[in-house]
Amino acid sequence: MNSRKQIFALVLTAILTAHLWAMTASAEERPSPEREMTAVQAVILGVVEGLTEYLPVSSTGHLLLAEKIMKIGENPSYTAEEQQRAKAAADAYTICIQAGAIIAVLGLYFRRVLQMLNGLAGRDPLGRRLLINVITGFIPAAVIGLFCNGIIKEYLFGTWPVVIAWLVGGIAIIMVSMKNRGNAARPALALDDLSWKMALLIGFAQCIAMWPGTSRSLVTIVGGVLAGLSLSAAVEFSFLLGVVTLCAATGYDGLKHWQIMAQTFDAQSMAIGVFFAFVAAVVSVKWMVTYLNRHGLAIFGYYRVALALVVSVLLYSKII
């Protein structure tokens, strides 16, 4: 199956999934005019998620900012308890909308996924090694995330923590880019050369991204490069590791908070958001891979620093 047919099949699957998801909402769960998210807002959130999930700029940070600008989950007429429930639903949807981006990468990296499946079946040694490395890289986030999920959402899912993470991460990207220019002659490893120890180090680096605004893609790509991988190999491993990590996070939050999301948001709007996240992620990933191979990470560092400064001014001025 060629790439065009794969993308078409994935688009069709996403459309059908969106319709089925909307149909599963019972009459009691369907939205009233007062529900917290419109279809237009869902499209905006989907596009924001898809475009930023695999770029080193933090999708969660951008989603939290977009929700704040559109005042999703904020209603001055709510009681304190209702406000808390609305925020919990918005934070959970910020995680669950990642499903669209997951589907996109599964399609775009179908050959690698198939290689790992063949490795699991004992038919491809390199595929088995890659699968072991992906699972090894996932373990730190699984353990730390399980115990720290509540603390992270309580203290770090705010605009100011995101701004700080944008700024620090942007400076880190710029410094790493400068360091790489100075070591341009150093030989870099391919993805097949990745060891489980290197994968584990990248996995621990991924835990830093539990701070919203840091960017999971940023820390895993930078971690891979510092471990000795070529930039393209680090990006590919970041994407594959992201599929497992995002599936776990989406599944956990979806099961835990589905009821409150269904009561707060229109199920059809949520499905629309997931679909547009899928479409935007396909575009974003294909562009990013081409861009990074030619220009490197530096532009994302400058973007993060500029964004952090602009949002800081807007917050300080109480414009948002």
Secondary structure, 3 states (H helix, E strand, C coil): CCHHHHHHHHHHHHHHHHHHHHHHCCHHHCCCCCCCCCHHHHHHHHHHHHHHCCCCCCHHHHHHHHHHHHCCCCCCCCCHHHHHHHHHHHHHHHHHCCHHHHHHHHHHCHHHHHHHHHHHCCCCHHHHHHHHHHHHHHHHHHHHHHHHHHHHHHHCCCHHHHHHHHHHHHHHHHHHHHHHHHCCCCCCECHHHCCHHHHHHHHHHHHHHHCCCCCHHHHHHHHHHHHCECHHHHHHHHHHHHHHHHHHHHHHHHHHHHHHHHHHCCHHHHHHHHHHHHHHHHHHHHHHHHHHHHHCCHHHHHHHHHHHHHHHHHHHCCCC
